[in-house]
Amino acid sequence: MQRHVKARYRDTSRGPLGSQCETAHQHKARKALSLLVRANAGHLRPLERVLLLTYGRIGKKRHELMQFLREPNVPTDSIALAKLSLAEPDKKPGLTEKMTVLIKSQNAHGRFVSADRPKTKKLKPEIPEFNSWGRPLPQKRVRNIERNWYADVLDSIVAPLPESEWDRLRDLAVGQQRWEGPLPRRTIATSALEDANLQSLQCKHQHSRDTHILTARFMQRMWRKVFEKCPVMRWDGQAMQWRVRWGVSELTEAKLPRRNRSTDLSMFAGVDSRGRISPVIKSWSSAAEHIVPDMKQPISQSAHMAVAH
């Protein structure tokens, strides 16, 4: 997140002072500051958005992670290197081997990993042979169909994380790596008016109904929610193909076995669907009342003497 903020500042700090572009950038910066303040205060949606930006589910980092899918496979021998050097560059947009493997795995997992993104049903664009007038389809129209299909495919793909980031997020999600809590804020040299505005903004968000205390358990639950949608791609040298591992599969294997439901439901034995005690249980309880002595009766004098001796 720190790298994202610095990059946005450097990209937009070259314009002239007082221009309309600078005013728009200042407005976006205030919105980003408000997002960070609400996330640090424990708001659920701003905190989730910050985590999605941090791990490349949305935003600029997602586009950076997508560059890994566009790169061709590294040749493993001299024959593959010769074929790659002799191949003519294809200007048409197409799917690489990594994209095809990831899309098939993403469709297999379904709504668990890509509920917020459209599903890719076609690995190739459907280009009609003739147009509505019965004439051959123009080449410009063909290029537009291919470009739109390729853009839709890229928008639907869930970008894979690097192995180091994926492993660290997994440890945080399953509780193997301890979270030491938010870092203490440094004292910023600001004017009295800016300091008062920032304090009023923080107090406003801290006393909201949607505020959660940032505990280790709460953050682990948030990391789990993000980790479910994060894949990682590893090259299998034996099978000579890419393997995709999803966070939702890792969390399913890391869960503890559930308790036996029969022991949990034993306390409701003899109760029907309406919550009433069956007649057999009632007769047994009435018989037990006659057998067990009434503990409210006073203790006899002989019992007192037995206790004294």
C-alpha positions as CSV (number, residue, x, y, z in Angstrom):
1,M,0.0,0.0,0.0
2,Q,2.9,2.4,0.7
3,R,4.4,1.7,-2.7
4,H,1.0,2.4,-4.3
5,V,0.7,5.8,-2.6
6,K,4.2,6.8,-3.5
7,A,3.8,5.8,-7.1
8,R,0.6,7.8,-7.5
9,Y,2.2,10.8,-6.0
10,R,5.2,10.6,-8.3
11,D,3.0,10.1,-11.4
12,T,0.8,13.1,-10.7
13,S,3.3,15.6,-9.1
14,R,4.6,17.0,-12.5
15,G,1.6,19.1,-13.4
16,P,1.5,22.9,-12.9
17,L,0.4,24.2,-9.6
18,G,-3.2,25.5,-9.3
19,S,-4.4,23.7,-12.5
20,Q,-7.6,21.9,-12.8
21,C,-5.7,18.6,-13.1
22,E,-4.0,19.3,-9.7
23,T,-7.4,20.0,-8.1
24,A,-8.7,16.7,-9.3
25,H,-5.7,14.9,-8.0
26,Q,-6.1,16.6,-4.6
27,H,-9.7,15.4,-4.5
28,K,-8.6,11.8,-5.2
29,A,-5.9,12.1,-2.5
30,R,-8.5,13.2,0.1
31,K,-10.7,10.3,-0.8
32,A,-7.7,7.9,-0.5
33,L,-6.9,9.5,2.9
34,S,-10.5,9.0,4.0
35,L,-10.3,5.4,2.9
36,L,-7.1,4.7,4.9
37,V,-8.5,6.5,8.0
38,R,-11.7,4.4,7.9
39,A,-9.7,1.2,7.4
40,N,-7.5,1.9,10.4
41,A,-10.6,2.7,12.4
42,G,-11.9,-0.8,11.8
43,H,-14.6,-0.3,9.1
44,L,-15.3,-3.5,7.3
45,R,-15.7,-2.4,3.7
46,P,-12.8,0.1,3.6
47,L,-10.5,-2.4,5.3
48,E,-11.5,-5.1,2.8
49,R,-10.9,-2.7,-0.1
50,V,-7.4,-1.8,1.2
51,L,-6.6,-5.5,1.5
52,L,-7.8,-6.1,-2.1
53,L,-5.6,-3.3,-3.3
54,T,-2.6,-4.6,-1.3
55,Y,-2.8,-8.1,-2.7
56,G,-3.6,-7.1,-6.3
57,R,-7.3,-8.2,-6.5
58,I,-8.2,-4.8,-7.8
59,G,-6.3,-1.6,-8.8
60,K,-2.9,-1.0,-10.4
61,K,-1.2,-4.0,-8.8
62,R,-3.6,-6.3,-10.5
63,H,-2.5,-5.0,-13.9
64,E,1.1,-5.5,-12.9
65,L,0.4,-9.1,-11.9
66,M,-1.3,-9.8,-15.2
67,Q,2.0,-9.2,-17.0
68,F,3.1,-12.6,-15.7
69,L,0.3,-14.3,-17.7
70,R,1.1,-12.5,-20.9
71,E,4.7,-13.7,-20.9
72,P,5.4,-16.8,-23.0
73,N,6.8,-19.9,-21.4
74,V,10.6,-20.0,-21.0
75,P,12.1,-22.6,-23.5
76,T,13.4,-25.7,-21.7
77,D,15.7,-26.9,-24.4
78,S,17.5,-25.8,-27.6
79,I,14.7,-27.1,-29.9
80,A,12.0,-25.1,-28.2
81,L,14.3,-22.0,-28.3
82,A,14.8,-22.4,-32.0
83,K,11.0,-22.7,-32.6
84,L,10.4,-19.6,-30.6
85,S,13.1,-17.6,-32.5
86,L,11.8,-18.7,-35.9
87,A,8.1,-18.1,-35.0
88,E,6.6,-14.9,-36.5
89,P,5.2,-12.4,-34.1
90,D,1.4,-12.7,-33.9
91,K,-0.3,-9.3,-33.8
92,K,-3.7,-10.9,-33.1
93,P,-4.7,-11.0,-29.4
94,G,-4.7,-14.5,-28.1
95,L,-4.5,-16.5,-24.9
96,T,-1.2,-17.9,-23.6
97,E,-0.8,-21.3,-22.0
98,K,-0.8,-19.7,-18.6
99,M,-4.1,-17.9,-19.3
100,T,-5.8,-21.1,-20.6
101,V,-4.8,-23.2,-17.6
102,L,-5.8,-20.4,-15.1
103,I,-9.2,-19.9,-16.8
104,K,-10.0,-23.6,-16.8
105,S,-9.1,-23.8,-13.1
106,Q,-11.0,-20.7,-12.3
107,N,-14.2,-22.0,-14.0
108,A,-13.8,-25.3,-12.2
109,H,-13.8,-23.6,-8.8
110,G,-16.7,-21.4,-9.7
111,R,-18.3,-18.8,-7.4
112,F,-15.8,-19.5,-4.5
113,V,-13.0,-17.6,-6.3
114,S,-14.6,-15.3,-8.9
115,A,-18.0,-14.3,-7.6
116,D,-17.2,-10.6,-8.3
117,R,-16.0,-11.3,-11.9
118,P,-17.8,-12.5,-15.0
119,K,-17.2,-16.2,-16.0
120,T,-15.2,-16.9,-19.1
121,K,-17.2,-19.4,-21.2
122,K,-15.4,-19.0,-24.5
123,L,-11.7,-19.6,-25.0
124,K,-11.9,-18.4,-28.6
125,P,-14.0,-15.5,-30.1
126,E,-17.0,-16.4,-32.1
127,I,-16.6,-14.6,-35.4
128,P,-19.5,-15.0,-37.9
129,E,-18.7,-15.7,-41.5
130,F,-21.2,-13.2,-42.9
131,N,-22.8,-10.0,-41.7
132,S,-26.5,-9.2,-41.6
133,W,-26.6,-8.4,-45.3
134,G,-25.1,-11.8,-46.2
135,R,-21.7,-10.4,-47.2
136,P,-18.3,-11.5,-45.9
137,L,-17.5,-9.9,-42.6
138,P,-15.0,-7.0,-43.0
139,Q,-11.6,-7.4,-41.5
140,K,-12.1,-4.3,-39.3
141,R,-15.1,-5.8,-37.7
142,V,-13.2,-9.1,-37.1
143,R,-10.4,-7.1,-35.4
144,N,-13.0,-5.3,-33.2
145,I,-14.6,-8.6,-32.2
146,E,-11.2,-10.1,-31.3
147,R,-10.2,-7.0,-29.3
148,N,-13.4,-6.9,-27.4
149,W,-13.3,-10.6,-26.6
150,Y,-9.7,-10.3,-25.4
151,A,-10.5,-7.4,-23.1
152,D,-13.5,-9.3,-21.6
153,V,-11.2,-12.3,-21.0
154,L,-8.6,-10.2,-19.2
155,D,-11.2,-8.5,-17.1
156,S,-12.6,-11.9,-15.9
157,I,-9.2,-13.5,-15.0
158,V,-8.2,-13.5,-11.3
159,A,-4.5,-12.5,-11.2
160,P,-2.2,-15.0,-9.6
161,L,0.1,-13.9,-6.7
162,P,3.8,-14.5,-6.6
163,E,4.8,-17.5,-4.5
164,S,6.4,-15.4,-1.7
165,E,3.3,-13.2,-1.2
166,W,1.0,-16.2,-1.5
167,D,2.9,-18.1,1.2
168,R,2.9,-15.1,3.5
169,L,-0.8,-14.5,3.1
170,R,-1.5,-18.1,3.7
171,D,0.4,-18.1,7.0
172,L,-1.5,-15.0,8.1
173,A,-4.9,-16.6,7.1
174,V,-4.3,-19.8,8.9
175,G,-2.7,-18.2,12.0
176,Q,0.9,-19.6,11.5
177,Q,2.4,-16.1,11.4
178,R,1.6,-13.9,14.3
179,W,0.2,-10.4,13.7
180,E,1.7,-7.8,16.0
181,G,-1.0,-5.2,15.5
182,P,-1.1,-1.9,13.7
183,L,2.1,0.2,13.8
184,P,2.0,3.3,16.0
185,R,1.4,6.5,14.1
186,R,4.3,9.0,13.9
187,T,3.7,12.6,15.0
188,I,3.3,14.6,11.8
189,A,4.3,18.3,11.8
190,T,1.0,20.0,10.8
191,S,-0.8,23.2,11.5
192,A,-3.4,23.5,14.2
193,L,-6.2,23.6,11.6
194,E,-5.0,20.5,9.8
195,D,-4.5,18.6,13.0
196,A,-8.0,19.5,14.2
197,N,-9.5,18.4,10.9
198,L,-7.7,15.0,11.0
199,Q,-8.7,14.4,14.6
200,S,-12.3,15.2,13.9
201,L,-12.2,12.8,10.9
202,Q,-10.8,10.1,13.1
203,C,-13.3,10.6,15.9
204,K,-16.1,10.6,13.4
205,H,-15.2,7.2,12.0
206,Q,-14.2,5.6,15.4
207,H,-17.7,6.1,16.9
208,S,-19.6,4.6,13.9
209,R,-21.7,1.5,14.2
210,D,-19.7,-0.4,11.6
211,T,-16.4,0.0,13.5
212,H,-14.5,-3.2,14.5
213,I,-11.6,-3.5,16.9
214,L,-8.5,-4.6,14.9
215,T,-7.7,-7.7,16.8
216,A,-5.6,-10.7,15.6
217,R,-8.7,-12.8,15.3
218,F,-10.6,-10.2,13.3
219,M,-7.6,-9.6,10.9
220,Q,-7.2,-13.4,10.4
221,R,-10.8,-13.6,9.3
222,M,-10.2,-10.7,6.9
223,W,-7.1,-12.3,5.5
224,R,-9.0,-15.6,5.0
225,K,-11.7,-13.8,3.0
226,V,-9.0,-12.3,0.6
227,F,-6.9,-15.5,0.5
228,E,-9.8,-17.5,-0.8
229,K,-9.6,-15.6,-4.1
230,C,-5.9,-15.7,-4.5
231,P,-4.3,-18.3,-6.9
232,V,-0.7,-19.2,-7.3
233,M,0.9,-20.8,-10.4
234,R,3.8,-23.3,-10.2
235,W,5.6,-25.1,-13.0
236,D,5.5,-28.9,-12.7
237,G,8.8,-30.1,-14.2
238,Q,7.7,-33.7,-14.4
239,A,4.4,-33.2,-16.1
240,M,5.8,-30.2,-18.1
241,Q,2.7,-28.0,-17.4
242,W,1.5,-25.3,-15.1
243,R,-0.3,-26.1,-11.8
244,V,-2.8,-23.8,-10.1
245,R,-3.3,-23.7,-6.4
246,W,-6.2,-21.7,-4.9
247,G,-6.4,-20.3,-1.4
248,V,-9.9,-21.7,-0.8
249,S,-8.4,-25.3,-1.3
250,E,-5.6,-24.5,1.1
251,L,-8.0,-23.3,3.7
252,T,-10.2,-26.4,3.3
253,E,-7.3,-28.7,4.0
254,A,-6.1,-26.6,6.9
255,K,-9.4,-26.7,8.8
256,L,-9.7,-28.9,11.9
257,P,-12.0,-31.9,11.8
258,R,-15.5,-31.1,12.9
259,R,-16.9,-32.4,16.1
260,N,-19.2,-35.4,16.1
261,R,-22.8,-34.1,15.7
262,S,-24.2,-37.0,17.7
263,T,-22.6,-35.7,20.9
264,D,-23.8,-32.2,20.2
265,L,-27.4,-33.3,19.6
266,S,-27.5,-35.7,22.6
267,M,-28.8,-32.9,24.9
268,F,-32.0,-32.6,22.7
269,A,-32.9,-36.3,23.0
270,G,-36.6,-36.9,23.6
271,V,-37.7,-33.6,22.2
272,D,-39.9,-33.5,19.1
273,S,-39.8,-31.1,16.2
274,R,-42.1,-28.6,18.1
275,G,-39.8,-28.5,21.1
276,R,-42.1,-30.6,23.3
277,I,-41.0,-33.5,25.6
278,S,-42.2,-36.9,24.5
279,P,-44.6,-38.8,26.8
280,V,-42.0,-41.4,27.6
281,I,-39.6,-38.8,29.0
282,K,-42.4,-37.2,31.0
283,S,-43.4,-40.6,32.6
284,W,-39.7,-41.3,33.4
285,S,-39.2,-37.8,35.0
286,S,-42.4,-38.2,37.1
287,A,-41.2,-41.6,38.4
288,A,-37.8,-40.1,39.2
289,E,-39.5,-37.5,41.4
290,H,-40.9,-40.2,43.7
291,I,-37.6,-42.0,43.9
292,V,-35.3,-39.1,44.6
293,P,-35.9,-37.6,48.1
294,D,-36.9,-34.0,48.4
295,M,-33.8,-32.0,49.1
296,K,-35.9,-29.1,50.5
297,Q,-37.0,-31.2,53.6
298,P,-35.0,-30.4,56.9
299,I,-32.4,-32.9,57.9
300,S,-33.5,-35.2,60.8
301,Q,-31.8,-35.1,64.3
302,S,-30.3,-38.5,63.8
303,A,-28.6,-37.3,60.6
304,H,-27.2,-34.4,62.5
305,M,-25.7,-36.8,65.1
306,A,-24.3,-39.0,62.4
307,V,-22.5,-36.0,60.9
308,A,-21.2,-34.9,64.3
309,H,-19.7,-38.3,65.0
